[in-house]
Amino acid sequence: MKIKSGTEELIAKYLFGDITEHEKKQLDNWIKTSPQHEELFNRLRTSTSFRKRYEAYTHINSHQAWKHFKKKYCQVSVTSILLKYAAILILPIIITAGGWYFYTASEKQISDNPALGDAIQPGIPKATLILAGNDKQSLTPTYPTPVKVNHSTTAIAQNGALIYPSTPNTNIDIPQKQQPETVEKNTLTTEQGNEFRVTFEDGTTVHLNYNTEIRYPVKFNKSKRMVYLKGEAYFKIAKDARPFYVVTDQGIIKQYGTEFNVNTFTPGRTEVALVKGSISIILQESTQEQLIEPGQLAHIEQEGNNISIYNVDLTPYIAWNEGRLIFENRTLENIVEILEHWYNVNISFSTSELKQLRFTGNMDRYATISPILKAIARTTNLQIEIEGREILITDN
């Protein structure tokens, strides 16, 4: 039986206990429209045989096992239902803490209180601007606020972004008498639980993730545009005759009009995801360029001083820029690290084995932390205790 996407979302919300009263009435109306709807809903809600059959297949523990199981027993696409519900995590193919199954409303919630975690809000737009003389300004304004970035230039801070006045490089092709250019640099930094955006004078926009630093000139020179990055940022480069360079500790990304994500959070590695356009990568202390194509992921490794290129689905690597947190077969340890930085919390485990559980999921980056913690607790039968901004994950 084919189910409309809106109904799929309602079913998923019901199964994970996050359905509102209004949505519950909508679901009840759908169930009442036909005996087939009621039968299907009850089967998804209560089917222990569904769970047992999947557990039998997971003993084989392979991708083909799940595909075979889904094809043979799933009359409705359960994975489609759950993945379309944006604010949850689901277990992927590899399950180390038991089989695939659903919890109903009678199962334990987070610390037996469904409201816990709702008070933990996501990160906010906030940054520190460091001027050439090391003067610092905190940037949090919602309404347009002038920011003096050097003796002659005033930028505007508003709605989580710092916008420099536009000064297009119109004289780039006109021969001029050589004169030394004065380069005044600004530095923009974010901390844990923060993000921010900046628009440079050439029109290039950059979205900074948490714990990120970008250093750049107030005005680019006539031959090139160059910035220095630590952390993670998503770039939309304005078209210009001058090449744009992003310098990291591992190498240099050179572009010719494009969109890409740069991530240096992993020690000793720069990760570059090219969304569209054209870029090349230059290793430190080298002049040779390695071109990568849209849809490719490049790893610039400090150890061995080499570049690895992969053809991948870039969605999980750039989702944060679009307000999503998407995980594909990631360990709970890795997911927790991201949640700690974005929600500014401390998360610990009762045993190290729990860190190796693997998940696939899709959630709203700007929602509270509660839905994702509920999904982890219910899907794995783990207990999650919250006290202030301290979170403990334990095995029941």
C-alpha positions in Angstrom: 0.0 0.0 0.0 1.4 3.4 -1.0 1.3 6.1 1.7 1.4 9.8 1.0 4.5 11.5 2.3 2.5 13.7 4.7 1.0 10.6 6.3 4.4 8.9 6.5 5.7 11.8 8.6 2.7 11.6 10.9 3.3 7.9 11.4 7.0 8.4 12.1 6.2 11.2 14.6 3.7 8.9 16.4 6.2 6.0 16.6 8.8 8.3 18.1 6.4 10.0 20.5 6.8 13.5 19.0 3.4 14.0 17.5 1.3 17.0 18.5 -2.4 16.9 19.4 -3.4 18.4 16.0 -1.2 16.0 14.1 -2.6 13.1 16.2 -6.1 14.1 15.0 -4.9 14.1 11.4 -3.5 10.7 11.8 -6.6 9.4 13.5 -8.7 10.7 10.6 -6.5 8.9 8.1 -6.7 5.6 10.1 -10.5 5.9 10.1 -10.9 6.3 6.4 -10.4 2.6 5.7 -9.9 -0.7 7.4 -6.7 -1.2 5.4 -5.2 2.0 6.9 -6.1 0.8 10.4 -4.6 -2.6 9.7 -1.4 -1.2 8.3 -1.0 1.3 11.2 -1.5 -1.4 13.8 1.0 -3.7 12.1 3.7 -1.0 12.1 2.9 -0.1 15.8 2.8 -3.5 17.3 4.5 -6.0 15.0 6.9 -8.1 17.1 7.3 -10.5 14.3 8.7 -7.7 12.2 11.3 -7.1 14.8 12.2 -10.8 15.2 12.5 -11.3 11.4 14.9 -8.4 11.1 17.0 -9.5 14.1 17.4 -12.9 12.4 18.7 -11.1 9.3 21.1 -8.9 11.2 23.0 -11.9 12.4 24.3 -12.1 8.8 25.2 -8.4 9.3 25.5 -7.2 5.7 24.0 -4.6 3.4 22.4 -7.3 1.3 20.7 -8.7 4.4 18.8 -5.4 5.0 17.9 -5.1 1.3 16.6 -8.7 1.2 14.7 -8.2 4.4 13.1 -4.9 3.3 12.1 -6.4 -0.1 10.6 -9.5 1.4 8.8 -8.2 4.5 8.2 -4.4 4.2 4.9 -3.7 2.4 5.5 0.0 3.1 8.8 1.7 2.9 9.7 2.1 6.6 13.0 3.7 5.9 11.3 6.2 3.7 8.9 7.0 6.5 11.6 7.6 9.0 14.1 9.4 6.8 11.4 11.9 5.8 10.8 12.8 9.4 13.5 15.5 9.7 14.2 15.6 13.4 15.1 12.0 14.2 17.9 9.5 14.0 17.5 6.0 12.7 19.7 3.0 12.9 21.4 2.0 9.7 22.4 -1.3 8.2 25.0 -2.2 10.9 23.3 -2.5 14.3 25.4 -3.6 17.3 22.9 -3.1 20.1 20.0 -5.2 18.8 17.6 -5.4 15.9 15.4 -2.9 14.1 12.3 -2.2 16.1 9.9 0.6 17.1 9.1 1.8 20.6 5.5 2.8 21.4 4.5 5.6 23.8 4.7 3.2 26.7 8.5 2.9 26.4 11.0 4.9 28.5 11.7 8.4 27.5 14.7 10.5 28.3 15.1 10.2 32.1 11.3 9.4 32.2 10.6 13.0 31.3 9.8 13.9 27.7 10.4 17.6 28.3 14.1 17.1 29.2 16.3 18.4 26.5 13.8 20.9 25.2 15.6 23.6 27.1 18.9 23.0 25.3 18.8 25.3 22.3 20.9 25.1 19.1 23.8 27.4 18.4 23.3 31.1 17.7 24.8 33.7 15.3 27.7 35.2 17.2 31.3 36.0 16.4 34.3 38.1 17.4 35.9 40.5 15.0 39.6 41.1 15.5 40.9 44.2 13.8 44.4 44.9 12.5 45.4 46.6 15.8 44.1 43.5 17.8 41.0 45.4 18.9 38.1 43.0 19.4 34.4 43.5 18.8 31.6 41.1 19.7 29.1 40.7 16.9 25.5 39.6 17.8 23.2 42.4 16.5 19.9 41.6 14.8 19.3 45.1 13.5 21.8 46.9 11.1 24.8 48.1 13.2 27.8 49.9 11.7 31.2 48.3 12.5 34.4 50.3 11.8 36.8 47.7 10.4 39.7 50.1 9.6 40.3 53.9 9.4 38.3 54.3 6.2 35.9 51.3 6.0 32.7 50.7 7.8 30.9 47.3 7.5 27.4 46.5 8.6 26.5 43.7 11.1 23.0 42.4 10.9 21.0 39.1 11.1 24.1 37.1 11.9 26.3 38.4 9.1 29.1 41.0 8.7 28.8 42.8 5.3 31.6 44.8 3.9 30.9 47.6 1.4 31.2 46.5 -2.2 34.4 47.7 -4.0 34.7 45.8 -7.3 38.1 45.5 -8.8 37.3 47.4 -12.0 40.9 48.4 -12.8 42.4 45.0 -12.8 43.2 45.0 -16.6 44.4 48.7 -16.7 48.2 49.0 -16.6 49.2 51.2 -13.7 52.3 52.4 -12.1 53.5 49.8 -9.5 52.8 51.0 -6.0 53.0 49.0 -2.8 49.6 48.0 -1.5 48.7 48.3 2.1 47.1 45.1 3.4 45.0 45.4 6.5 43.6 42.2 7.7 40.5 41.4 9.8 39.9 38.1 11.6 36.4 36.7 12.3 36.1 33.9 14.9 33.3 31.7 16.2 33.2 29.7 19.4 31.4 26.5 20.5 27.6 26.9 20.0 28.0 29.8 17.4 28.0 30.4 13.7 28.3 33.5 11.6 28.3 34.8 8.0 30.5 37.3 6.2 30.3 39.0 2.8 33.6 40.3 1.6 34.0 43.5 -0.5 34.1 41.5 -3.7 30.7 39.9 -3.0 32.0 36.5 -1.9 29.9 35.1 1.0 31.2 32.7 3.7 29.2 30.8 6.3 31.4 30.0 9.3 30.5 26.9 11.4 31.3 26.7 15.2 35.0 26.9 16.4 36.1 28.5 13.2 38.6 31.3 12.4 38.9 33.1 9.0 41.5 35.8 8.3 41.2 38.1 5.3 42.1 41.6 4.0 39.6 44.4 4.3 40.1 44.8 0.6 41.7 42.3 -1.7 44.6 43.3 -3.9 44.5 43.7 -7.6 46.0 40.3 -8.6 44.4 37.7 -6.2 42.0 37.2 -3.3 43.3 35.2 -0.4 41.9 34.1 3.0 43.2 31.8 5.8 40.9 29.3 7.4 40.9 27.1 10.5 37.7 25.2 11.2 34.8 24.8 8.8 33.2 27.2 6.3 31.0 27.1 3.2 32.2 29.4 0.4 30.2 31.0 -2.4 32.8 32.8 -4.5 31.8 35.9 -6.5 32.9 35.9 -10.1 36.0 37.9 -10.6 39.1 37.8 -12.9 41.2 37.4 -9.8 41.6 33.8 -8.5 40.4 33.1 -4.9 42.6 31.1 -2.5 41.7 29.5 0.8 44.8 28.6 2.7 44.8 25.9 5.4 47.6 24.3 7.4 47.6 21.3 4.9 47.3 23.1 1.6 45.7 25.8 -0.6 42.3 25.6 -2.4 42.3 27.7 -5.6 39.1 28.4 -7.4 37.7 30.1 -10.5 34.1 30.9 -9.5 32.4 28.2 -7.5 30.7 26.8 -4.3 32.6 24.5 -1.9 32.9 23.5 1.7 36.2 23.4 3.6 36.6 21.5 6.9 39.8 21.4 9.0 38.3 20.0 12.2 40.1 16.6 11.8 43.7 17.1 13.0 46.2 16.9 10.1 43.6 17.0 7.4 41.7 19.5 5.2 38.5 18.2 3.7 37.1 19.9 0.6 33.7 19.3 -0.9 33.1 20.8 -4.3 29.4 21.6 -4.9 29.7 23.4 -8.3 32.3 25.2 -10.4 35.9 24.4 -10.6 38.7 24.3 -8.0 42.2 23.0 -7.7 44.2 22.0 -4.7 47.8 22.9 -4.1 49.8 21.1 -1.4 51.9 23.3 1.0 55.4 23.9 -0.5 54.3 22.8 -3.9 53.1 24.6 -7.1 51.4 21.6 -8.8 47.6 21.9 -9.0 45.2 18.9 -8.5 41.9 19.6 -10.1 38.7 18.2 -8.6 35.2 18.1 -10.1 31.7 18.9 -8.7 30.5 16.1 -6.5 33.9 15.1 -5.4 35.4 15.1 -1.9 39.1 15.8 -1.5 41.3 15.0 1.6 44.5 17.0 1.9 46.6 14.9 4.4 49.4 16.5 6.3 51.0 13.0 6.9 52.5 12.0 3.6 51.7 15.3 2.1 49.2 13.9 -0.4 45.7 14.4 -1.8 42.9 11.7 -2.0 39.8 12.3 -4.1 36.5 10.5 -3.7 33.2 10.5 -5.7 30.6 10.8 -3.0 27.1 12.1 -2.2 28.0 15.5 -0.8 24.7 16.1 1.0 26.0 15.1 4.5 29.1 17.3 4.1 27.3 20.5 3.2 23.9 20.0 5.0 25.0 22.1 8.0 25.1 25.1 5.7 21.4 24.5 4.8 20.2 24.1 8.3 20.4 20.3 8.5 22.5 17.7 10.4 22.8 14.6 8.3 24.6 11.5 9.4 25.3 8.4 7.2 26.6 5.4 9.1 28.4 7.6 11.6 29.5 6.4 15.0 27.7 7.7 18.0 31.0 9.1 19.3 31.3 11.2 16.1 27.7 12.4 16.3 28.1 13.3 19.9 31.1 15.4 19.1 29.1 17.4 16.6 26.2 17.8 19.1 28.6 19.0 21.8 30.0 21.8 19.7 26.7 22.9 18.2 24.5 22.7 21.3 27.4 23.7 23.7 26.9 20.7 26.0 29.0 17.9 27.5 28.0 14.4 26.6 29.7 11.3 28.2 29.2 7.5 28.0 29.0 5.0 30.7 31.0 2.5 28.6 33.3 3.0 25.6 31.5 0.3 23.7 28.4 2.6 23.3 30.5 5.0 21.2 30.8 2.6 18.4 27.1 2.3 17.6 26.5 3.5 14.1 23.6 5.7 12.9 22.1 7.2 9.8 19.7 10.1 10.3 18.6 13.6 9.3 17.6 16.4 11.8 16.9 20.1 11.9 20.0 21.9 12.9 18.0 24.7 14.5 15.7 22.6 16.6 16.3 21.8 20.3 18.5 18.8 21.1 15.5 16.9 22.5 14.3 15.0 19.3 17.7 13.5 18.5 18.2 12.4 22.1 14.7 10.8 22.2 15.5 8.9 19.0 18.8 7.6 20.3 17.2 6.5 23.6 14.2 4.7 22.0 15.9 3.1 19.0 18.8 1.7 21.0 17.2 1.1 24.4 19.9 3.4 25.9 19.2 5.6 28.9 19.9 9.3 28.5 20.2 11.5 31.7 20.3 15.3 31.5 21.4 17.7 34.2 21.9 21.2 33.1 24.2 21.0 30.1 25.7 17.7 31.2 24.3 14.6 29.3 25.1 11.0 30.2 24.4 8.0 27.9 24.1 4.7 29.6 23.2 1.1 28.8 19.9 0.0 30.5 
